[in-house]
Amino acid sequence: MRATTHAKQDEPLIVVADARIQADGGRTLVEGLRLSLGREHVALVGRNGVGKSTLLSVLAGSTPHERVLRRGRTHLVPQVLDCVLGMSAGQVRRLRLMEARQSGADVLLLDEPTSDLDDDAALWLRAWLRSFTGGVVLASHDRRLLGDMEHFFCIRESGCRYFSGTLAELQREQAREQESGELRYLRNLHGLAVREEHTLHLARRKARKKQFGRSRELARCTSRARLNQKRSDAQVSHGKSALTRQARLDAVRSFAKSTRRALLVRLPLSLQASLHAGGEAAAPIVLRDVSAAVDGRVLFTHVDVVAGTRRIAVVGPNGAGKTTLLDIIMRRRAPTTGLVRTDASAMGEIAQGGTNWMTDEPLLSELSAHTPASSPEELAKLLVAHGFPLALAERPMRSLSPGERVRAALICLFVRSPPVDVLVLDEPTFSLDLLGQAALIQALRAWPRGLVVATHDRELLREVGFDQIVTLGGAGVVTVR
């Protein structure tokens, strides 16, 4: 992939000259990258796992690279932050952003900066970035934040490029490119089929000529030495022709594959058909008049949750106790008061960024252990149906990006046997790209069983449709709708 930014700069603060950016496993993410960054604000956009976080790490100097020149001070706020005792993930995120603001850096490098932030904190961040006079490079899938940007660096397997304009203009341009890419892919497939049929035709014709020539030589009583020499000459000639044809076919196959990788996957996640029968008595999650406190500070009181086949959303500002409530549901934490009855075997959980799925096992092994599909062919079909790259399914789950890991965990839970009765998700759109967010919303809308989601995502709340919304307030007040 080759890419160059052409945005205007007063003075380059970061210069990248024909660099190759690789992932930890040696996979090439970007090749031939040329970039000159001054004091403009640039958004990195692209699907999960395409290399946005790696590129930010290289620009910051956290990952050394000999072809990156930094003339100004940089400050990186990574996507995954270390926990701080007594603080929520959103509070830690805002603390790190405030440290970046006070760092005096010339260039801020922000990886998913609105992750974990409530609405007030997101508004604060957007206002601060609009007033910041230095350079900013941020990787984000947040439409609100991207809507404030005018410079975009689009990273894709099929090539990277710079785009100047609004988010709406970028999306229209991407839609046109997508349609063109699909047509190009279909043309490549047709061309490949024609070439392969032509190759088979040539092979059959050569076989007939070979058999006919052998019969003629036998009729002429040609000497064995002469026959052997002719055979040797023919093998050399045929071998060269076969290598040439194979090289051409491989080139066409490679091009078709590269155009296919750039296509969007629109297939929805498939679901197990069975439902959990019964009412409250059979519900895997029952909370009655539950309260919780941390270091003497009351987080919430009088929470009632019954999750069997209902959809429940937990919302509130940073530090209100959303993750604490999920910990109580999963029996990792005891409530201060109240009744808790849960069945962990009937629940499937994905923590923020899929951190509870950071294992050394690849997705293929996880699926083999928990799904009826056992043969490699069946597993491959399952992954293709879910739009998950086969190459990523062979890598350890801990090596995937947070967005990739969340997608992989969802596939495991959606097809697990016996089926999951209640999904428990903490900020499920955290780090998901725009395509992943749309697929997640579609999948959760089709999910037939219980669902408990802690989130700040307004679009998720609006599109999925919840039966109950538990709002945790700063004073511990709970309202239910």
N, C-alpha and C positions, 0 to 999 in steps of 0.2 A: 504494500500500500504506500502510496506517495501522497504527501499533503503539504500545502503551503498556506499560511495565513497572509492576507494582503491588507489587513486593517492598518489605518494610519497610526503612527506612533510619533510622539515628540522625541523620545530617546529610547532605544531598546534597553530594557532591563534584564530580559532573558533572551538568549539567542540559542537556537538549536540548529545545527548544521548537518543535514543528511544523516540523521541518527536512526539506528534500529533499536526499537523498544521491545524487550522480551519479557514474558512472564517468568515466574520463579522456576517453572518446569522446563524452560528453554523454548516454549512456544513463541513464535514471532507474532507480536501484536501490531506493530507499526514499523514499516520499513521506508527508509528514505525521507524521514520527517524533516522538513525545514520550517522553522517557526521563529518569528521575531515579535516579542511582546513588549509593549511599552506600558502606558498607564490606562489602556482601555480595559473594559470589563467584558470578559469572554466566558461563555457557558460551554462546557463540554457536554455533548449529548450523544447518546448511543445506548444500545441494549446492554443488559447485564453481562459482565464478563468480557466486554470488548476491549478493555484496557484503560478505562478512564482513571481509576485509582492508581494504577501503575504509572501512568503518565504524570499525574500530579506528584507522586513520590519522586520521580526522576527530576521534574522541574524544581522541586524543593531541595534536592540534594540528598534526601534520605536514601535514595538508591543512586549511587555514584554512576556517572556516565561521562566519558571523555569528550563527547561532542555537545555538551550543554555548558554554555557560558552564562554565569549570573553576574550582572553588574550592580544589582541592588539587593537589599535584604529581603528574604522571603520568610513567610510564616505559614506552616501547614497545619490545618485542623483536619485530622483524618476522619474517615467514616466510622470506624470502630474505636470507641474511647474506653479507657480504663474506668472501672467503677470507683466511685467515691462513697465511703461509708456515710449513711444518713442522707444521701442525695439521690433523687430520681435521675433517670437517664436524661430527661429533658433539662433538668437543672445543671447536670454536668456539661451537657452540650452548650448551654448558655454561658456557663463559666469559662469554657474553653474559647468561645467566640469573643467574650469580653477580654480575655488575655490576648487574643489576636488583635483586637482593636487597640489595646494599650501597648502593643509590641513595637510600634514605630516602624513596622515593615513597609517596604516599598511595594511589595507584591504579596497579596493574600491568596493562598491556595486552599480552597474550601471543598471538602468532599461530602456531599449530601448535607449541607449545613442546616436545613430545616427539619431533618430527621429528629424525632422525639419532641420537637418544639410545639407548644400550644399556640393558639391563634395570636395571643398578645405578644409572645416571644418572636413569632414569625414576622409580625408587623414591625417590631423593633429592629429585627435583622434587616428587613427590606429597606427601612428608612435609613439605617446606618450605611448600608452599601450604596444607596443612592447619593449620599453625601461624601463618601470616601473618594479622595482624589488620586489615590494610588492605583496600581494595577490589581485586577482581580481575575482569577481563573477559578471557576467553580464547576463541579460536576453535580448535576441535580436532575431529578425527574419531577420536581414540584412545578406545576403549571403557573402558580402564582409568582414564584421567583423567576422562572424563565420568561414570564410576561414582562418583566422589568428590563430584560436584556435586549441588546441590539446587535451583538456580535456572537456568533455561534461557531464552534468547531465540531463538526459532525464526524464521529469515529465509527467506521463500519468495516466489516471484513473485505468488502469490495472496494474500499478506498476511503481516504479521509479528505475533507475539504472544509474551507472557510465559507461562511454564509453571513451576509449582512442584511438585516431586516428585522421584522417583528416575528414573534413566535407563530402567529397565524400564517404569515407568509412562508415561514420555514416548513410548517406542516403541509401547506398546499404544495410546495416544491417537493417535499418528500413523497407525497401521494402520487405526484406525476412520475417521479423516479421509480416508485414501486410498481406502477402500472407498466412502465417501460421495461423494468427488469423482469416482470412476469412474462411479457411478450418475448423478450430476448431469450428467456429460459426455454419457452416452448419451441422457439425456432431452433435453439441448440439441440433440444431433444430430437426434433424432427431430422435435423442434419446428422445427428449421431446414428439414428436408425437407418437413414439412407446409406451412410458410409459403411456401417456394419453389414448391411445386406449386400452392398457392392463387394466387400471383402469376401463374404461367403461365396458370392458368385464367381469371383476370380479363383478362389480355392477349388471349387468344384470343376471349373474349366481346366485348370492346371492338372487336376487329377485325371480328367478324361484324356488330355493330351499325353500325359505320362504313360497311361495304359496303352493308348493307341500307338505311341512311338515305340514302346517296348515290343509290341506285336510286329510292327514293321521291321524293326532291327532283327528280330528272330527270323522273320521270313527271308531277309537278305543274307542270313548266316554270317552276320558281322562277328568278328573275333571277340572273345571275352575281354581281352585287354582294351579294345576300342569301346566296348560297352561300359566297362568300368570307368574309363576316362570321361565318356559322355555323362554318365551318372554323376561323377564328381563335379563336373562343370555345372550341371543343372542344379545340384544341391547348393553350390555356392551362390548361383544366380537367384534361386528361389529364396535362399536364406536372407540375402540382402533385400529382396523385395518385401519379404515378410516383416523384416525389421522396420523398413520404411513405413509400411501400412500400419504396423502396430504403433509406431511413434505418432503417426497422424491421428489414429483413434484415441490414443492416450491424451493427446493435446485437446481433442474435442471433448473427451470425457471430463478432463480437468476444468475446462472453461465452463462446461455445463454445471459442474459441481460448484464452481465459484459463484455463478449467477444464482444457483439454488440457495446457497447459504445466505444470500442477501434478501431473500423473500421473507415476508412476514408469515407467521404461522397463525391461522385463524381457527384452528380446531379447538373446541372447548374440552375441558377436562371431563373424562367419563366418570360415572359414579356407580357405586354398588347399588343394587335395586332394593335391598331389604331395608325395612324400617324397624325401629325399636318400638315395640308395642307397650301400651300402658300409660297411666297418668303420673301423678306426683310420686306414688309409691314406687314406680319403676324408674323414675328420673335419676340419672347418674349424679346430678348435682342438686342439692337442697341446702340453702342457707336461710336461717331464720334469725332476725334481729341481731345481725352480726356487727360488731364494732372492732376497730383496730387502732392502736397507738404506737408511735415510735419515739423513744426517748422522752416519754411523758407527753408528747404532743398528739392530740387526738386527730386521726386522719379522717375517719368516717364512723358513723353510727347508724343503727337501725336499717341495715341492708338486708333485703329479702330477695333471694334469687332462686328460682326453680327452673332448671335447664334439663328438659327431656327432648322435646321436639321444637322448643321455642328458640327464637333468635334474640339474643340479649347483647346490647352494646354498653360498654362502660366508658364514660367520657369524663373530662374534667381537666383542669390546668395542671401544669407540671408540679409534682410533689403532692398531688391530692390523694394518691394511694391506689392508682389503677393497677400497677404491677403487684402491689401488696395484696390487693383483693384476689388477683389471679394466683398468687402464691398460696393464699388460704384455700382457694378452690382445689389446687393441686396438692394440698396437705404438706407443703413445704414450710408452712408457718401456721401457728395457732392463733385464733382470734382472741382479742381481749375479752369479749363476751359474745354469747350467742351460740346457736346450734349449727353445726356443720356436718352434713352427711354426703359423702362423695364416693364414687366408684371409679378409681383410677384406671381399672382395666377397660372401662368402656369409653375412656376419653383419649383423645389424641391432641398433643400440645405442640405448638411451634412458638418458641420464645422469639424475642425481637432479634431480627437478623439471622434466625435459625441457629442461635448459639447452642441450643440443646441438641442439635444434630451435627455438631462438629466432631465427627468420628473419623477414624483411619480407614473405614470401609467405604467403598464406592457405592453409588446409587444402585448399580446392578446387583451388588451383594445384598443390599437392604431389600430390594424387591424380591430377590430369590428367596429370602428368609420369611417374608411376610405376605406373599401373594401366591395365588394358585398357579400363575404362569411360571414355569420352571425352565423350559428350554430356552437357549439363547435367541432363537427365532421369535418366540412369543414375547420375550422381554424387549427385543428390538422393536417389534410392532407396537408394543405398549408405549415405548418412549417416543416413537415417531408420531403416534396418535396424540400424545401430549405435547408435541413440539419441542421436546428436550433433546439437545445435541448428543449423539451417541458418544462422541469423544469425551464430553464432560461426565457422562455416566460412568466412565471407567476410572475417573480420578477420585482420590479420597474426598469425602464430603467436607473435611476441614479446609481443603485447598480451594474450594469454590468461593466465589464472591458471595456476600450476604444475600443478594437478590437471587443468584443461582441456587443457593442452599435452600432458601425459602420455597422456591419452585420445586426443587427435588423432594423436600419434606412433604409438600402438599400432594405430590404424586403418590408417595408412599402411603399417606393417610387416606387418600381418596380411594385407593384400590386395596387397602389392607383387608385381610380375611382372618378372623371374623371382622365385620365392618365396625368402624368407629361410630359410637352413638352421639358423641358431642365433640365438636372441634373447639379448642381453646387457643385463641390467637392473640398475641401481644404485638400491636402495631404491625399488622401483616403487610402493609404497603411500604414499610421501611425498606429503602434501597431498591425497590422494584422499579424497573424501567416502565415507560408509558404503556408498552405492549403488555408487560406483565401485570400492571395494575388493571388494565381492561379485562385481561383473561381471568384475574382473580375475582373481580366483581361479577363477571359472568358465571364463574364456577360457584361462588357463594350464593348467588341468587338461585342456582339450580340445586344447591345442597339440600337434601330432603330431611335431615335430622337436626339435632340440637347444635347451637352455635353460640359461643361467648367470645366477644371481640373487644379488646381495649384499643382505642384508636383516637387520633386527632383528625383523621381524614374525613372532611365534610362530604366529599363526593362518595366515599364508601358508605357513609351513613345514609345518604340520600338514595343511592342506587340499589343497595342490597335489600333494604326494607327490614326493619327490626320490630319485633313484638314488644320489646321493653328496652328503654334507655335509662340506665342508672347514671346519674350525674353526681359525681363526687365534688363537693365544693370545698373551698379553702377553710371554711369554718366547720366542716364535717357534716354539712347538711346534705341529705340525699333526696332527690326528687325522682319519681318514677312515672313514666308515660307509657 
